[in-house]
Each structure stands twice: as C-alpha cells, then as structure tokens.
Amino acid sequence: MAANKRPRRLNLAVHMALLPMAITALLAYVGSVLWSIRISFTSSKMFTSSDFVGMAQYTRLWETDRWTAAVQNMGVLVFVYIVAVIVLGTLMAIFIDQQVKAESWFRTIFLYPYAMSFVVTGLIWQWLFNPTMGLQNVVVGLGFESFRLDWTVRPETAIYAIGLAMVWQGSGTTMAIILAALRGVDEEQWKAARLDGVSKPRYYFNVVLPQLGPAYATALVLLAVALVRTYDIVLIMTSGGPGDASEVPAKFIIDHLFGRNNIGLASAASVVLLLTVFSVLAPLLYWRSRVEARQNAGH
C-alpha cells in the first residue's frame, strides 16, 4: 500500500508543479485566440472597440487585393518551400546514411544554415540577388554581360527568391529528422533485399521511405509552422514587393496591426490563418498518431 501511495503522491506533485505553466498557457494562448476572434467581429481600428459588425471584416479582408496576393504567395511557397525541403532533406539524409567518410562534417555543413536566423538568411540572399552589388554584378564583371540574377526586383520571380532562401535555411532540419528515422530501420531488411537483387534506390523508395511516415509528418508540421510564421525573411529581402509580389499573410497581419492601425482587419486575417493551419495540421497529426500506433502494435 505504501508503495502505491508513493507514486500517487509523486504524480500529484508533478501535476501541481506543472499547474502554473498550464494556467499561463491557457490564459496567454487560448485567451489571446478567443480575444482575437472577438475583435475580428468588431470595427476596432487603433483601439479595441465593442462595436459589433458581424462578418464585415472578413468580407473586407477577401475583397482586399493585398490579402488575396498574400494567400496566393503562400500557396506558391507550399510547393517551392515545403516540397523542395522534403525532397532535398530526404536526398541529403540518404546520402549520409551510406556511411560516408567525414559524416560529421557533412552533417555540420547541411545543418549550418539552420543555425542562422531568418534575418541573417535574408541578408545573405538579399545580397546574392542584388543586381548592383550581388552575384549578378560579379559575373557581369567577369565578362558575362547577359547574366541576370535579379529575382528580388522582378515581380514574377520575387516570391521564388524568398522560397529558395527558405529552402537553403530549412533543408538541414528535415535532413536530421529523416536521418534519425533511417538509422532506426533494421539493417536486415537491406540484406534481404540485396539477396533478392533489389537495387539501392529501389530499396529506399519501395521499402524504407514508406516506413518513415511519422518522421515525415513531424517534418511537415515544423515546415508548416515555419511557413505560417514567415515574416522577417520577406521583410529583409523584398519588404513584400515589388508591389504585392512577395506579400505573405504574416506580414499583412503585422502591417495592419501596427502600421495601419486596423486591429479588426488584422484579427480577421489572423483567425483565417489560424483556421487554415488547424484544418491542415489536425488531420496530419491524427494520421501520424495512427501510423505510430500501428507500428507499435506491429512490434
């Protein structure tokens, strides 16, 4: 009996210790979300207001060209950033998984960009794409006068320049996640596949990668969160321009919240972004939990 009471007391102490953090999270996060939802149904400008206007802010939001451009640009980044990072991170992980020499050096090189903030990354790539001081100026100075790398000043390529910088910064993290999952795959599977005459690429594509569902789900969640929070790299590289060519939802929200003093419209945009993220991440997290449960049941 004494042994049973001791774990219960320990669990109670642990829960009591976590209680302040739980209360803080409840008030700070859930409370702020509920407050934003409430404000989005008012006509709040510089200061909050109780003037209820229904769905007027949401209607105005979707009639704003800058917001629709931001949503379209995020759709572009889903493919340019998330898909490219998943593919590149997987290839780098498979490369390191071959027991290459100086593996620790390769891991460090691949992970190094992630150690930089988006501000530093934005400054680096802003210089590279600068037509007067960057790589274009260097190459033209070498005699290649037709060379152009001015993506950040051209509306049709600005969002792709930002996506490329984000891929460079984020691929290492995905590589680390996938590599950790690869190291958990039983090596006996490769021995059996080799006896059956299966090539290495086919072994990875047909045997190994389908087993990495939870790892890919984790990577997708992290990438989706980073994509939604994309602000500072856009501000540094293009400031959302030229025009609205590289505008993103987070920048739209912050500009209207602090720069244009339109709290109601910014709150409506925040709620739309929150619902979009939740509708994407909730099924993804559920699928990951089901896959992990099946894998644990198989063991």
C-alpha angles and dihedrals in degrees: 000000000000090000091053093048093052096061089046091053090047092051091048090051091049092050091048090051091052094046096087091052091048092050091048092050091047094051099036101041108023092035093051091048092052090046091052091050090052093048091049089067093054136074093245114161121164092347131030117268137193092217101126113214101168115217094345094111092051092048090050091046094058091044090057112099092206092058094047089049089051091051092048091050090052088053089054091049091052088068100030095045111023099037094042093047092049092050096042093043091051093050092049091048092050090048093054091043089067089080091249121186116263089021092163090056092052091048090051093048093048093046097042096088090055089060088066122082121240087253093060091042090051092051092050095050093040088060093046092053095040105116095208102040106016139074094303091059091049095050093044088051088057090060103268096119095169094058113116129186102156098126096141094059096047117081094215094055106029096094090048090054089055091046091052091052090049092050090053091050099044107037094084093061093053089046090055093049094048093043091054089052092047091053088057094059114104110253090214088075091064091048091053092045091049090053088054091053096250114159121234096249092049091047092055095042099044103028113022107033095052087060093057098073097124091048092052090046090054091048092048092051092051092046092048091052091049090049093051091049093050106134116108097055090051092047092051098043105037111349086231094302171161080076105313094326094120101024115140131193096251091054091046090053096047093045092053093042098051108010105039097029094229104136094166095055092042090051091050090052090049092052092049090050091047093051091047092052092045093050089053101039099041095064090041093053091045091051091049092052091050092050092048090048092052091048092050090048089051090055 
